[in-house]
Amino acid sequence: MATNVSYASGDSALEALVLHTLPDFGEHGDGIINNNFLLSYLKDKKRFKVIDGGLEFWKGVMTRENSNFKWQSHEATMSANLQDPNKRLRFDIMTFTGSIVVNKKHEAMNKGRAMIKNYAQTLRDQAESTIPNAFNAAFWKSSPTAGLEPESIPSLISATPTTGTIGGLSRTGDKSLQNGVYTTAIADIGSEAGIAALKRLIIRQAVNANDMSDLVIMDDSNYAGLVGYLNTLARYGANERMAELDFETIKMGKTTIGFETSALTGNSGYTDTITSGYMYGINSKHMNFEVLKDGNFMWNPDGFERVGQSLNKALYFWVFCNLTTNLPRAHWVATSVAST
C-alpha cells in the first residue's frame, strides 16, 4: 500500500538542508559583524583582531616613556636601561555557543519538499537573528556576569571610573585606568550649545591632537534630536562606509555618531541596551574586539552530532572572544544628555 511518509533509516535530507541553508558567517563572522554597529565600525577601522591562541587577551597600558630615548651629545654613552613600560590588563576569553537541533522524528514528518525547506529556513532565520542580538545585548549590558559574558561598553567605559576594576587592575587612584565622565547636563544635544559640548568632550579626552574619540554612540531619542537640528541647517552627512552596511550615522569631522535603541521590545531575552540619556565616546585606536583563530564564529565543521542516547542530532556553533581596551582614559561617557 502506498504511503506518503518514508522512514528510511539512512536518510539525512533534513540535516543536509539545514546545513546548506544556514547563514554563512564566514571565517571572521562577517554576517554577525555586519549586523552589529559596534563590531562593524571596529572592523572597518581594523580593530578586529584574530589571535592564534593563549589563555587570555593581554593588553599593555603605556604609563611612561622609554628613558633610553633622548637627545644627547655625540660623545655621550648610549643608555641601555631595562624598561617596564606597561600596566597589564588581562581579559578572560569568553565563550559563546549554541546549537541547532533536529530530531529523526522531524525528518520523518517533513518528507514533503515544501515542508522540509520551510522547516530548514525557519531554523536558519532563528539562528540568524538570535546570534547578532546576543552579541549586541552583551556589548551593552551594564554589569556582565563575571566569567560568563564578555566586556561591555558600560563596563569598559564606566560612569564610576574611580571604583572597581578593569582587566584585573583596580581603577582606584590610577588615572591611566580611569575613563572620562561628564555629568553636567547637556540640555539639548540638537542645538549649537549641544554640538559645542559634544565637540569639547571629543577634544577633552584626546590622547593628543590627532588621537581623539572617533566614535560616539548615543540613545535613539538624542540621536533623532541631533539629526533633526542638523537637517534644518543642511549640515547632516553620513559615514559612507557605514551607510554601505545600512547603518544610520552622522559624520562630524573625523567622528562618526551612531545610536543604540533605548527601548527594545519582544521576548527574545536580549533586551540590554544603552541607558537613556547616556552618550559614549570611543577612541577606536584603543579598543579592540579579539577572537581566537580556531574558535572564530564557527559552525561544527563535522556537521550534526548525535546527542547522547536521544533521537536528536545537533549542529554546534562557537566563538571565543572578548571586547578589550588598552587605554581606558581615551574613552568617555556623558550621563545627562537630553533633546528637546
C-alpha positions in Angstrom: 0.0 0.0 0.0 1.3 3.4 -0.9 2.2 5.8 1.9 3.2 9.5 1.9 5.8 9.1 4.7 9.1 7.2 4.4 11.1 6.1 7.4 14.3 5.3 5.5 16.9 4.8 8.3 19.8 6.2 6.3 18.0 9.4 5.1 19.6 12.7 6.1 17.8 15.1 3.8 16.7 17.4 6.6 20.2 17.6 8.1 21.7 18.4 4.7 19.1 21.1 4.0 19.7 22.8 7.4 23.4 22.7 6.8 23.1 24.3 3.3 20.6 27.0 4.4 22.4 28.1 7.5 23.7 31.7 7.4 27.3 31.8 6.1 29.0 33.8 8.8 32.4 33.2 7.1 35.8 32.7 8.6 35.6 36.0 10.5 31.9 36.1 11.2 31.1 38.8 8.7 27.3 38.1 8.9 27.4 38.7 12.6 29.7 41.7 12.5 27.9 43.4 9.6 24.7 43.3 11.6 26.3 44.9 14.7 27.1 48.6 14.6 30.0 48.5 17.1 31.6 45.4 15.5 31.2 46.8 12.0 32.9 50.0 13.0 35.8 48.3 14.7 36.3 46.0 11.8 36.3 49.0 9.3 38.9 50.6 11.5 40.9 47.4 11.6 40.4 47.0 15.4 39.1 43.4 14.9 41.9 41.1 15.8 42.3 37.4 15.3 44.6 35.8 17.9 46.4 32.5 17.3 46.0 31.3 20.9 46.6 32.0 24.6 44.9 31.8 27.9 43.7 35.4 27.9 43.8 38.6 25.9 46.7 40.6 27.3 46.7 44.4 26.8 49.5 46.7 27.9 48.7 50.3 29.1 51.6 52.7 28.5 52.2 54.7 31.7 55.6 56.2 30.9 58.0 56.9 28.1 61.2 54.8 27.4 64.0 56.6 29.2 66.6 55.2 26.7 65.4 57.6 24.0 66.7 61.1 24.4 68.8 63.9 22.7 72.4 63.7 23.8 75.9 64.8 23.0 77.6 62.9 20.2 80.3 61.9 22.7 77.9 60.6 25.4 77.4 56.9 26.1 74.1 55.4 24.8 71.7 54.4 27.5 70.6 50.8 27.8 68.4 50.6 30.8 65.9 47.8 31.3 62.3 49.2 30.9 58.9 48.2 32.2 56.6 50.2 30.0 53.2 48.8 30.8 50.4 48.1 33.2 49.0 44.8 32.1 45.3 44.4 31.5 44.1 40.8 31.3 40.7 40.0 29.8 39.4 36.4 30.1 38.4 34.7 26.9 34.6 34.4 26.8 32.8 31.5 25.0 29.6 32.0 23.1 28.0 28.7 22.0 24.7 27.4 20.6 23.2 24.6 18.6 20.6 23.8 16.0 18.9 20.5 16.9 16.9 18.2 14.6 15.2 15.1 15.6 14.7 12.0 13.4 11.0 12.2 14.0 11.1 15.7 12.4 12.9 14.2 9.5 10.3 11.6 9.1 7.5 14.1 9.4 9.0 16.6 6.9 9.5 14.4 3.8 7.3 16.8 1.6 9.7 19.1 -0.3 7.9 22.3 0.6 7.6 21.5 4.3 11.2 20.4 4.7 12.5 23.5 3.1 10.3 25.7 5.2 11.4 24.0 8.4 15.1 24.4 7.5 14.6 28.0 6.6 12.9 28.7 9.9 15.8 27.2 11.8 18.1 29.5 9.7 16.1 32.6 10.4 16.0 31.8 14.1 19.8 31.4 14.3 20.5 34.5 12.1 18.5 36.8 14.4 19.5 35.2 17.7 23.3 35.3 17.4 23.7 39.0 16.4 21.1 40.0 19.0 23.0 38.1 21.7 26.3 39.9 20.8 24.7 43.3 20.7 23.0 42.8 24.1 26.2 41.6 25.6 28.1 44.7 24.5 25.6 47.0 26.3 24.9 45.0 29.5 25.5 47.3 32.4 27.1 44.6 34.6 28.3 41.5 32.7 28.2 38.2 34.6 31.8 37.6 35.7 33.4 34.7 33.9 30.5 34.1 31.5 29.9 37.3 29.5 32.3 39.5 27.5 33.2 43.0 28.5 30.6 45.6 27.6 30.8 49.3 26.7 29.4 50.3 30.1 32.0 48.1 31.9 35.0 49.3 29.8 33.7 53.0 29.9 32.4 53.3 33.4 30.1 56.0 34.8 32.1 55.5 38.1 35.6 55.1 36.8 37.4 55.7 40.2 36.0 52.5 41.6 36.0 48.8 40.7 38.4 47.0 38.4 39.2 46.8 34.7 41.2 44.0 33.2 42.0 42.7 36.6 43.5 46.0 37.9 41.9 48.4 40.3 40.8 51.8 38.9 41.1 53.4 42.3 43.7 56.2 42.3 45.1 55.2 38.9 44.5 57.8 36.3 45.6 55.6 33.4 42.7 53.2 34.2 40.0 55.9 34.5 37.9 57.0 31.6 36.3 60.4 31.4 32.9 61.1 32.8 30.8 64.3 32.1 27.9 64.7 34.4 26.9 68.3 33.7 23.6 68.3 31.9 23.6 68.8 28.1 20.2 70.4 27.9 19.7 69.9 24.2 22.1 67.9 22.0 20.2 69.2 19.0 21.5 72.8 19.3 24.6 74.8 18.8 25.3 74.6 22.6 24.8 70.8 22.5 27.1 70.3 19.5 29.8 72.5 21.1 29.5 70.4 24.3 29.9 67.2 22.3 32.9 68.6 20.4 34.5 69.7 23.7 34.1 66.2 25.1 35.8 64.7 22.0 38.7 67.0 22.3 38.9 66.9 26.1 39.7 63.2 26.2 42.1 63.3 23.3 45.4 61.4 23.8 46.9 64.0 21.5 45.8 66.4 18.8 45.4 63.6 16.2 44.1 60.9 18.6 40.6 61.8 19.6 37.3 59.9 20.0 36.3 58.8 16.5 33.0 57.1 17.5 30.1 58.5 19.6 27.1 56.3 20.5 24.0 57.8 22.0 20.4 56.7 22.6 17.9 56.9 19.8 16.0 59.9 21.2 19.0 62.1 21.4 20.3 61.0 18.0 16.9 61.9 16.4 17.1 65.3 18.0 20.6 65.9 16.7 19.6 64.7 13.2 16.6 67.0 13.1 18.7 70.0 14.0 21.4 69.3 11.5 18.9 68.6 8.8 17.4 72.1 9.1 20.9 73.5 8.6 21.8 71.2 5.7 24.7 70.0 7.8 23.8 66.4 8.0 26.2 64.0 6.4 26.7 60.3 6.9 29.7 58.0 7.3 29.5 56.5 3.8 31.4 53.3 4.7 28.9 52.5 7.4 26.0 53.5 5.2 27.0 50.7 2.8 26.2 48.3 5.6 22.8 50.0 6.1 23.8 51.8 9.4 22.4 55.2 10.1 25.2 57.6 11.2 26.3 61.2 11.3 29.8 62.2 10.3 31.1 65.2 12.3 34.7 66.0 11.4 36.6 62.7 11.9 34.0 61.4 14.4 31.2 59.0 13.5 28.0 59.4 15.5 25.6 56.5 15.8 22.9 55.2 18.2 21.5 52.3 20.1 17.8 51.9 20.8 16.8 52.6 24.4 13.5 50.7 24.4 13.9 47.2 22.9 10.7 45.1 22.9 9.9 41.5 22.3 10.6 38.3 24.2 14.0 37.3 22.9 15.6 37.8 26.3 18.2 40.1 24.8 17.0 43.5 26.0 20.2 45.1 27.3 20.9 48.3 25.5 22.2 51.8 26.1 20.9 53.8 29.1 18.6 56.6 28.1 20.3 59.9 28.3 23.8 58.4 28.1 26.4 59.2 25.4 29.6 57.2 25.0 32.8 58.4 23.3 35.1 55.7 22.0 38.7 56.1 20.7 38.8 53.1 18.4 42.6 53.1 18.4 42.4 51.9 21.9 39.5 49.4 21.7 39.6 46.0 20.0 37.4 43.1 19.5 39.5 40.0 19.7 38.7 36.3 18.9 40.7 33.1 18.9 41.6 31.9 15.4 40.4 28.3 15.9 37.1 29.4 17.5 36.2 32.2 15.3 32.4 32.2 14.6 32.5 28.5 13.6 29.8 26.0 13.0 30.8 22.5 13.8 32.9 21.5 10.7 31.9 17.9 11.1 28.2 18.7 10.8 25.5 17.2 13.0 26.4 15.0 16.0 24.1 12.7 17.9 23.0 13.9 21.3 23.5 11.3 24.0 21.1 8.4 23.6 18.3 10.5 22.2 17.0 10.8 18.6 18.3 14.3 18.5 21.2 15.5 16.4 22.8 18.9 16.9 24.9 21.2 14.8 27.1 23.3 17.2 28.3 26.9 17.0 31.0 28.6 19.0 33.2 31.6 19.2 35.9 32.5 21.8 36.2 36.3 22.1 36.2 39.4 24.2 36.0 43.2 23.9 39.2 44.8 25.1 40.9 48.2 25.6 44.5 49.2 26.2 43.9 52.8 27.3 40.7 53.3 29.3 41.4 57.1 29.8 41.0 57.6 26.0 37.2 56.9 26.3 34.4 58.9 28.0 30.7 58.8 28.9 28.2 61.7 29.4 25.4 60.8 31.7 22.9 63.7 31.4 22.1 64.3 27.7 18.7 65.4 26.5 16.9 66.5 23.3 14.0 69.0 23.0 
